[in-house]
Amino acid sequence: MLDPIVITPADSIVYAKMFGATVILDTIMAMTISTDADVKPVWNLGSKSPDGYTFGPSIIAGTIVFPKTMSLPFDELLIHSGSFPYVHKMSDARFDEFFKDPVELKPEYAPPFSIVILSTSEVMRKPAINYKYISGVKIVNVDEQMDQSSMTSVVVYKYTASNIKNKHSMTNGRSISLIEPTGNKMKSSYFNTIYNKIMAG
Amino acid sequence: MSETENTDQSFENFMAGSNYFSSTSVNIYIGGSEGICGSGEKMDFSYIQFAPQQSVVPVYNIFGTLPSLMLRGNSIVRGVIGLNFQLATYMTNIEEVSKYKEVELRYTGNISTKYDSPKVYDDYLIYVPHMRIDFINELALKPKDSEARVVVPTISMFDVYFSGGVISVAPDGSPVQDVYQYMARRQIRKDVFTTINYEDAMEVQTSE
């Protein structure tokens, strides 16, 4: 039996995907991901213990922590998302931030984007990769924390997200494709038919 | 081996505690057929409520306290359906959309209906021949048995007339609701089964 492979933060790279751009969030200090589903027990008359469960809506939520910089990281990311080429680094945007106009943007009102976390480990018998694809990431809260006794001031983003997929693959050196999770497999295309017709004039 | 010891080895028994339903289990379709799970066009509704009404008239004998017989009167199905407002013409475009999605929006079942496709009279009255509610739990489960089945309760309504389109807005950030009332000529309940097929499109694909 293979030994379990432990993934450390150093083994993981976090990407943001938005508006067709993919950016490495290489300045992330910490990140949490929580999933939650509203599960309700069902009792019938005469039952003491639940006879079953119903499954309510689910949500994904968490935090992303950046070091505090001159401008807020996601403000910078959102304002430059159109100009990021494929796998540009977040830190590259930081280096020239003094030369840019001040950014005044509320990430809470930005449209949802995706986050991909790719993880691997150097200590494996066969090459393997784990990815977590979080789609519909919506920033809901921005919290700056500064403390006299702390060396690092941080910006904490709280987010919710719609879908998450956790996968791993033994790649054997072959490429893998990442597919965005959409959640609702039976999603309606009725809306799109009307919408596209209106857009086409 | 006793039946109790064997309980969890049957897929149906394993699923028994999951045969209750909530809003996440409810999928509403227009078109398709009664009793055929997933047939028709899936609609983005956020609320549904309906009440089949059947009047029953007791007939009394002058000398008795109990009814001598019960007469069956008129019946109707009344209901309310709501959607998260996306387009002003989401419902009123249904006849136009049925030209592009003729297969999905056409009624293909065995009940006699006035028309077999949706018809929009005007902004106030919209007709659909068939609307079906499927109650299905999409559980994160990959049964070993590829023929594993689950029971899907379905409720079909026929000759459905929507009216209204009441817009309701609250200043708390919740989605704007577009609420229609409807009447249907007939309702049929059917429990059917469907075969679980959890082919996972999100599986990592490897290529040479």
HADDOCK unambig.tbl for C-alpha pairs under 7 A between the chains (distance, minus, plus):
assign (segid A and resid 51 and name CA) (segid B and resid 17 and name CA) 6.01 0.50 0.50
assign (segid A and resid 52 and name CA) (segid B and resid 17 and name CA) 3.92 0.50 0.50
assign (segid A and resid 52 and name CA) (segid B and resid 18 and name CA) 5.79 0.50 0.50
assign (segid A and resid 52 and name CA) (segid B and resid 20 and name CA) 6.92 0.50 0.50
assign (segid A and resid 53 and name CA) (segid B and resid 17 and name CA) 6.36 0.50 0.50
assign (segid A and resid 53 and name CA) (segid B and resid 18 and name CA) 5.96 0.50 0.50
assign (segid A and resid 53 and name CA) (segid B and resid 20 and name CA) 6.62 0.50 0.50
assign (segid A and resid 54 and name CA) (segid B and resid 18 and name CA) 6.88 0.50 0.50
assign (segid A and resid 54 and name CA) (segid B and resid 20 and name CA) 5.77 0.50 0.50
assign (segid A and resid 54 and name CA) (segid B and resid 21 and name CA) 5.62 0.50 0.50
assign (segid A and resid 54 and name CA) (segid B and resid 22 and name CA) 5.79 0.50 0.50
assign (segid A and resid 55 and name CA) (segid B and resid 22 and name CA) 6.41 0.50 0.50
assign (segid A and resid 55 and name CA) (segid B and resid 24 and name CA) 6.75 0.50 0.50
assign (segid A and resid 56 and name CA) (segid B and resid 22 and name CA) 6.48 0.50 0.50
assign (segid A and resid 56 and name CA) (segid B and resid 23 and name CA) 6.85 0.50 0.50
assign (segid A and resid 56 and name CA) (segid B and resid 24 and name CA) 5.88 0.50 0.50
assign (segid A and resid 57 and name CA) (segid B and resid 24 and name CA) 6.44 0.50 0.50
assign (segid A and resid 167 and name CA) (segid B and resid 204 and name CA) 6.76 0.50 0.50
assign (segid A and resid 169 and name CA) (segid B and resid 204 and name CA) 6.47 0.50 0.50
assign (segid A and resid 171 and name CA) (segid B and resid 206 and name CA) 6.82 0.50 0.50
assign (segid A and resid 174 and name CA) (segid B and resid 206 and name CA) 6.40 0.50 0.50
assign (segid A and resid 174 and name CA) (segid B and resid 207 and name CA) 6.16 0.50 0.50
assign (segid A and resid 174 and name CA) (segid B and resid 208 and name CA) 5.86 0.50 0.50
assign (segid A and resid 175 and name CA) (segid B and resid 206 and name CA) 6.03 0.50 0.50
assign (segid A and resid 175 and name CA) (segid B and resid 207 and name CA) 6.08 0.50 0.50
assign (segid A and resid 176 and name CA) (segid B and resid 204 and name CA) 6.45 0.50 0.50
assign (segid A and resid 176 and name CA) (segid B and resid 205 and name CA) 5.68 0.50 0.50
assign (segid A and resid 176 and name CA) (segid B and resid 206 and name CA) 4.91 0.50 0.50
assign (segid A and resid 176 and name CA) (segid B and resid 207 and name CA) 6.78 0.50 0.50
assign (segid A and resid 177 and name CA) (segid B and resid 204 and name CA) 6.38 0.50 0.50
assign (segid A and resid 177 and name CA) (segid B and resid 205 and name CA) 5.83 0.50 0.50
assign (segid A and resid 178 and name CA) (segid B and resid 204 and name CA) 6.78 0.50 0.50
assign (segid A and resid 179 and name CA) (segid B and resid 202 and name CA) 5.94 0.50 0.50
assign (segid A and resid 181 and name CA) (segid B and resid 202 and name CA) 6.40 0.50 0.50
assign (segid A and resid 188 and name CA) (segid B and resid 42 and name CA) 5.06 0.50 0.50
assign (segid A and resid 188 and name CA) (segid B and resid 43 and name CA) 5.93 0.50 0.50
assign (segid A and resid 188 and name CA) (segid B and resid 44 and name CA) 6.63 0.50 0.50
assign (segid A and resid 190 and name CA) (segid B and resid 43 and name CA) 6.89 0.50 0.50
assign (segid A and resid 193 and name CA) (segid B and resid 97 and name CA) 6.95 0.50 0.50
assign (segid A and resid 194 and name CA) (segid B and resid 97 and name CA) 6.88 0.50 0.50
